Every structure is written in structure tokens, then in C-alpha cells.
Amino acid sequence: MKLIIAAVLAAVFLFISAIHAEEKDMQKLDVNLGFAQVPDENTCEGKNISPMMEVRGLNATSMAVIVVDPDAPSGVFTHWVIWNVPPMEIIPEEIPGSATVTKPISAVQGKNSFGKIGYLGPCPPPGNPHRYFFSVYGLDKMLDLQPGASRQDLEKAMEGHILQKGEAIATYGR
């Protein structure tokens, strides 16, 4: 019995060490939105268009972007999931809200927490400003994930394929 417990503890230690080593070896991306407070045009108060994002230091086959509001009353609220974005330094603004995008870039999009495909910006209830995390992932391949997938589906598909990660945080309140 002691031998089994020792083997299980050793396996857990090795697994935790591997995860830590992977996080430590992951290269950081520099993500710049050009603002600290989300402009109205990128929210439900304006045009509700996706913002331009500058990504520096990318050395990957593809990118994925996840935008969440961890301060939402219902818990983490997903505003955007997009993947199979080709390597580029500037992700342009106003990505159309279709599942498969061909212009201005090629990409695939999933469902946000509104139940819609594509980007839908901040629209918090009145009160304190919320934080919005714009996370960009550099991946070692294009993902085989169906259009319309959820954030959780995307996160699972990215497991073992993340080479780089960076994020920018902006706030918005009404």
C-alpha cells in the first residue's frame, strides 16, 4: 500500500512539475489595445465593433483571442472567441460577426456569452467599472474546431498547443 501511495505522489509531482515547466517556458506576447478604458464604439453604447489589437513578439503558426469580463454578476462572461487567425502584428478592428471570416482577415469565431457568434462588447450593468481581459494566444497549429464553438471548447482545443500568451486589460463602466 505504501508503494502505491508513493507511486501516486510521484506521478502527481511529475505532472505538476511538467505544467510549471510548460508555463515557465511559454514566451510572452506584448498585446496593446491603444486604450485603458474601452471606447464607446467598442461597446453596446456605440457601434459594438471589435477593437484593433497590436500583437508584438509572435512566433507561432496561428493565433486565438479570448475576451472575458471576470466581474460580471453571473461570473466570467465571454465577449469574444476567435481562432485560426494567421500570424500578424495588427488584428484589425471591426471583424464581422460571422462564424467563418474571410475579410479583413481569415479566422473562425465562436459563440460569446450572449449566445451570438463574434464580438459583442462590454455592456455591464450600471455601477462600478468592469475589467475586460483581451488574451491572445500563439499556437503551434491551426485548430480543427468547428465554427460556433464555446470558449471552453476553444480552451480545450488549445491544450498542448499554446506557445505564447499575452493579454491587455481595459475597463468599462456605465
Buried (B, 14 or more C-beta within 10 A) or exposed (E): EEEEEEEEEEEEEEEEEEEEEEEEEBBEBEBBBEBEEBBBBBBBBEBBBBBBBBBEBBEBBBBBBBBBBEBBEEEEBBBBBBBBBEEEEEBEBBBBBEBEBEEEBEBBBBBBBEEEBBBBBBBBEEEEBBEBBBBBBBBEEBBEBEBBBBBEBBBEBBEEBBBBBBBBEBBBBB
